[in-house]
Amino acid sequence: MQEGTSFAVISRYMTENIRQAMKKCTNIKNLTEIRIRSGRAVSFVCPNGNKFLTNSGILTQALGNDCIVTTASDIKQIVSSLSHYSIHSCGKELRNGYFVMENGVRVGISGVYSETGIISTFTGLNFRIAREVKGCSDEIFRKLGFADILICGRVNSGKTTILRDLCRNYGNSFKVSLIDERNEISAVSFGRITNDVGLFTDILSGCRRSDGINSALRTLSPDIVICDEISTDSDADAILSANGCGIKFIASIHAENYESLCRREIFSRIKNIFEYAVFLGNLGEVREIRRL
């Protein structure tokens, strides 16, 4: 297991038995998620299906006695580790339902919400593997140039990975403002940018996308604004407010194909802003580039 990879970072937060088994794992090249569920076996999500982690570090598609089964106590211990043993200081994360770790790894939380609106009982965790794949956006960058671009795909299609590399490509040539609401793209840790997002890229993280867009327009004079997973009316309002200012937008959106994109209400508001839609297949494969 290579130190510094997302897989290695995740292992540090696990209970000892899971961590030791992960150290023995080898065939994890295309791993997308690690799922921890109370009372069930630890599962690794791969392109060819779910596999279960055994104590010997082997991934198997068949449940057996050697598979590691997590308890509610295990999950509570992992959450405590994710909160750096200060769970009461993580109200925002427990309200939003996720943590963001080093390398931009996002950890979704399932459980029971209390009356205060935060998750207080934990039943499961979803570690989404984050990767830097330098060069994966070169085709888009070369073909589309300085343009307004929507990166479209289903969940786990590689939208964030493509967007991260586009940020690197454009940020080495243009002034880019990256609105990184969940810190998944740049993975800023203690003021240090741990992912390569370009020489001329300014980062606004931990804020709502719309607030970040408006702030960037007022103060950072960007050539391009890049943001992940636009979905709300406030996102559309912020994008529309920049219309006519000469600023380009590159953003991702959940849509598997053009038909599903047209069904998105937000697209009906911003479709005249964007010039191209890039539809992804599996693992960031560019399936179609469509002029809008």
C-alpha positions in Angstrom: 0.0 0.0 0.0 1.6 3.3 -1.1 1.8 5.9 1.6 0.1 9.2 0.7 -2.5 7.6 -1.6 -6.2 8.1 -0.8 -6.4 4.4 0.1 -3.5 4.8 2.6 -5.1 7.9 4.0 -8.4 6.1 4.6 -6.7 3.1 6.3 -5.3 5.4 9.0 -8.8 6.2 10.2 -10.0 2.6 10.4 -10.1 0.2 13.3 -6.9 -1.9 13.8 -8.3 -5.1 12.2 -9.6 -3.3 9.1 -6.3 -1.3 8.8 -4.2 -4.4 9.0 -6.3 -6.2 6.3 -6.1 -3.1 4.0 -2.3 -3.1 4.3 -2.4 -6.6 2.7 -4.7 -5.6 -0.2 -3.1 -5.5 -3.7 -5.7 -5.4 -6.5 -7.3 -2.0 -5.8 -6.5 0.0 -8.9 -10.0 0.9 -9.9 -11.6 0.9 -6.4 -14.2 3.7 -6.1 -15.7 3.3 -2.6 -15.2 1.5 0.7 -18.5 0.9 2.5 -18.7 0.3 6.3 -22.1 -0.8 7.6 -23.1 -1.8 11.1 -23.4 -5.6 11.4 -22.4 -6.2 7.8 -19.2 -7.1 6.0 -16.8 -4.4 4.8 -17.3 -4.0 1.1 -15.2 -2.5 -1.6 -17.0 -1.1 -4.6 -15.2 -1.8 -7.9 -16.3 -1.4 -11.6 -17.1 -5.2 -11.7 -19.2 -5.2 -8.6 -18.9 -5.4 -4.8 -16.2 -7.3 -3.1 -15.8 -8.1 0.6 -12.6 -7.6 2.7 -11.2 -10.6 4.5 -8.9 -10.6 7.5 -6.1 -11.9 5.2 -6.5 -8.8 2.9 -8.1 -10.8 0.0 -11.1 -9.3 -1.7 -13.8 -11.9 -2.4 -17.3 -11.8 -4.0 -18.5 -14.6 -1.7 -19.4 -13.9 1.9 -17.5 -16.2 4.3 -16.3 -16.6 7.8 -13.1 -14.7 7.1 -14.9 -11.5 6.0 -14.6 -8.6 8.3 -17.9 -7.6 9.9 -18.1 -4.2 11.5 -20.1 -3.4 14.6 -21.8 -0.2 15.8 -18.9 0.3 18.2 -16.4 0.1 15.2 -18.2 2.7 13.3 -18.4 5.0 16.4 -14.6 4.6 16.8 -14.0 5.5 13.1 -16.2 8.6 13.4 -14.3 9.6 16.5 -11.1 9.3 14.5 -12.6 11.3 11.6 -13.5 14.1 14.0 -9.9 14.0 15.5 -11.5 12.9 18.7 -13.6 16.0 19.1 -17.0 15.0 17.8 -18.7 18.0 19.5 -16.7 20.3 17.3 -18.0 18.7 14.1 -21.6 19.9 14.1 -21.4 21.2 10.5 -20.2 17.8 9.2 -22.8 15.8 11.2 -25.5 18.2 10.0 -24.4 17.9 6.3 -23.8 14.2 6.5 -20.2 14.0 5.5 -16.6 14.5 6.4 -13.8 15.5 4.0 -10.4 14.1 4.6 -6.9 14.6 3.2 -6.5 14.0 -0.6 -10.2 15.2 -1.0 -11.7 11.9 0.2 -15.3 12.4 1.1 -16.9 10.2 3.8 -20.7 10.0 3.7 -22.4 9.2 7.0 -25.7 7.3 7.4 -27.5 7.1 10.7 -30.2 8.7 12.9 -30.7 12.4 13.0 -31.4 14.0 16.4 -33.9 16.7 17.1 -31.1 19.2 16.7 -30.6 18.3 13.1 -27.3 16.4 13.4 -26.5 12.7 13.0 -26.1 11.3 16.5 -26.3 7.6 16.0 -24.1 6.2 13.2 -25.0 3.1 11.1 -22.7 3.4 8.1 -19.8 5.2 6.4 -19.0 5.5 2.7 -15.4 6.4 1.8 -15.3 7.7 -1.8 -11.9 7.3 -3.3 -10.4 10.5 -4.6 -7.7 10.5 -7.3 -5.5 12.8 -9.2 -5.4 11.5 -12.8 -3.2 14.1 -14.6 -4.0 14.2 -18.3 -7.5 12.8 -18.1 -9.0 16.1 -19.2 -6.4 16.8 -22.0 -8.9 15.9 -24.8 -11.5 18.3 -23.4 -9.0 21.1 -22.8 -7.5 20.7 -26.3 -10.8 20.5 -28.2 -12.9 23.1 -26.4 -10.4 25.7 -25.3 -11.7 28.9 -23.6 -15.4 28.0 -23.3 -18.3 27.5 -20.9 -18.4 23.7 -20.2 -20.8 21.4 -18.3 -19.2 18.1 -17.2 -22.1 15.6 -17.1 -22.3 12.1 -15.7 -24.0 9.8 -13.2 -22.7 9.2 -9.7 -19.2 7.7 -9.7 -18.6 8.5 -13.4 -15.5 10.5 -12.6 -16.9 14.1 -12.8 -14.8 15.4 -9.9 -11.7 13.7 -11.2 -12.1 15.3 -14.6 -13.0 18.7 -13.1 -9.8 18.6 -10.9 -7.7 18.0 -13.9 -9.4 20.7 -16.0 -8.7 23.0 -13.1 -5.0 22.1 -13.4 -5.0 22.6 -17.2 -6.9 25.9 -17.2 -5.2 27.1 -14.0 -1.8 26.9 -15.7 -2.9 29.3 -18.4 -5.8 31.5 -17.0 -6.8 33.1 -13.8 -9.2 30.5 -12.3 -11.4 30.8 -9.2 -12.2 27.3 -7.9 -15.3 27.2 -5.8 -14.6 24.0 -3.8 -17.5 23.8 -1.4 -16.7 20.4 0.0 -12.9 20.7 -0.4 -12.9 17.6 -2.7 -11.1 19.1 -5.6 -8.2 21.0 -4.1 -8.0 19.1 -0.7 -6.7 22.1 1.3 -5.3 20.8 4.6 -4.0 23.3 7.2 -3.6 25.9 4.5 -1.7 23.6 2.1 -3.2 22.7 -1.3 -2.5 19.0 -1.6 -3.8 18.5 -5.1 -2.4 20.2 -8.3 -5.1 22.7 -9.4 -2.9 25.0 -11.4 -0.5 27.8 -10.9 -3.0 30.7 -11.3 -5.9 29.1 -9.4 -7.5 30.8 -6.3 -9.5 28.6 -4.1 -12.6 29.3 -2.1 -13.7 26.2 0.0 -16.1 25.5 2.8 -18.6 28.0 1.5 -21.8 27.6 -0.5 -21.2 27.5 -4.2 -23.4 30.6 -4.9 -21.6 32.6 -2.1 -18.2 31.5 -3.5 -19.1 32.5 -7.1 -20.4 35.9 -6.0 -17.3 36.5 -3.8 -14.9 35.5 -6.7 -16.6 37.8 -9.1 -16.3 40.7 -6.6 -12.7 40.2 -5.5 -10.6 37.8 -7.6 -11.2 39.0 -11.2 -11.2 35.5 -12.6 -11.1 34.5 -16.3 -12.8 31.2 -15.4 -14.9 30.0 -12.5 -14.9 26.3 -11.8 -17.3 24.5 -9.4 -18.6 21.0 -8.7 -22.2 19.7 -8.8 -24.3 22.7 -9.4 -27.9 21.9 -8.4 -29.8 24.8 -6.8 -31.6 28.0 -7.8 -28.9 30.0 -5.9 -26.2 28.3 -8.0 -28.1 29.3 -11.2 -28.7 32.9 -9.9 -24.9 33.3 -9.2 -24.0 31.9 -12.7 -26.6 34.1 -14.4 -25.3 37.2 -12.5 -22.0 36.9 -14.3 -23.5 36.6 -17.8 -22.0 39.2 -20.1 -19.0 39.8 -17.9 -16.6 37.8 -20.1 -16.1 35.1 -17.5 -16.3 31.5 -18.5 -17.8 28.8 -16.3 -16.8 25.1 -16.0 -19.1 23.1 -13.8 -20.3 19.5 -13.2 -23.9 18.3 -13.0 -25.6 15.0 -12.4 -26.9 13.9 -15.8 -26.1 10.6 -17.6 -27.2 11.8 -21.1 -28.6 14.8 -22.9 -32.2 13.7 -22.2 -31.6 13.5 -18.5 -29.8 16.8 -18.6 -32.8 18.5 -20.2 -35.0 17.2 -17.4 -32.9 19.0 -14.8 -34.7 22.2 -13.8 -31.5 24.1 -13.2 -30.4 23.3 -16.8 -33.5 25.1 -18.2 -32.2 28.2 -16.5 -28.6 28.1 -17.5 -28.6 26.3 -20.8 -28.0 29.6 -22.8 -24.9 30.2 -20.7 -23.0 27.0 -21.5 -21.5 26.2 -24.9 -20.7 22.5 -24.5 -21.8 19.5 -22.5 -19.3 16.7 -22.0 -20.9 13.4 -21.1 -18.8 10.8 -19.2 -19.0 7.0 -19.3 -17.2 4.9 -16.8 -14.2 6.1 -14.8 -14.0 9.5 -16.5 -14.2 8.2 -20.1 -15.4 11.0 -22.4 -18.4 9.4 -24.2 -19.7 12.5 -26.0 -19.0 16.2 -26.4 -22.2 18.0 -27.4 -22.5 21.6 -28.5 -25.4 23.2 -26.8 
